[in-house]
Amino acid sequence: MFNVDNAIIMAAGTSSRFAPLSYERHKALTVVKGEVLIERQIRQLREAGIKDVYIVTGYKAKQMEYLSYEYDAKLIFNSEYLTRNNNGSIWTARDVLHNSYICSSDNYFNANPFEKAVDDSYYAAEYSEGPTNEWCITEDSSGYIDKVTIGGNDSWYMMGHTFWNEEFSSRFLKILEETYDTPDTRKSLWEKIYMQHLDVLKMRIRKYDPGVIFEFDSLDELRRFDESYIDDSRSILLKTVAGKLGVSEKDIVNIIAKKDLTAEAIGFEFDCPKGHYAYLYDTQNVEGGS
């Protein structure tokens, strides 16, 4: 058994798929069923006896500052959050990475999944009946993950948090240090680096029943979980768009962030009963329509 030293919550990314809510507020600060996502996660960690909670910030870091004095969380700023994938957050937290939970700031756990003592390194997983585009995993006869594929059928897939024991942390950081400056590593999720070294990075599957771990990649997914968002998105941008088009907020669906825009020119595409539109935040105009 390994006594958990701390938890590291990754909250540096821009969460572009969660547009336009993520343009206005960090996704981790979304209120879901009456609780702020990251606050709920910190509370669950503390209830499990994990006192030291580190938050790796980047995008909208100032919005996270209150967590240091209201929740006694320790903030670590990832200066590379715009130029590399989430392995940069792992590297930013390398000095405190031991027997550690690695968490995503936008997960919602219906039941507290954390515990003070853990038997081995693991990745949380749920089961998909039928096809899925998630990162699917299988285990060998010893119970360790022996294969990771992106997409699969009738499979366990990575979903939620993970626990690294000190040996796993040490080995992963060594691999990351050796490859950190390569272009492939810069753009890779830490999970991709892990799947390339399954022979030395030993991790089990922690299997959860459906309905325990939730992740909302879009406003449409959030609406299915928290119906209060159907009529009230809490987004000034969406309220503006709805007003300009003369539709209800619930009519605006299938939102996709527009790419290749500058920080001063963010926008998104969406569908509504009047057609397909694009909204550019810098001009405050609704464009297009078909």
Secondary structure, DSSP 8 states (H G I E B T S, - for coil): -EE--EEEEEE-S--GGGTTHHHHS-GGG-EETTEEHHHHHHHHHHHTT---EEEEE-TTGGGGTHHHHHS--EEEE-TTTTTS-THHHHHHTGGG-SSEEEEETTEEESS----SEESS-EEEEEEEEEEEEEEEEEE-TTSBEEEEEEEEEEEEEEEEEEEE-HHHHHHHHHHHHHHTTSHHHHT--HHHHHHTTTTTS--EEEE--TTSEEE-SSHHHHHHH-THHHH----HHHHHHHHHHT--GGG-EEEEE-SS--TT--EEEEEETTEEEEEETTTTEEE---
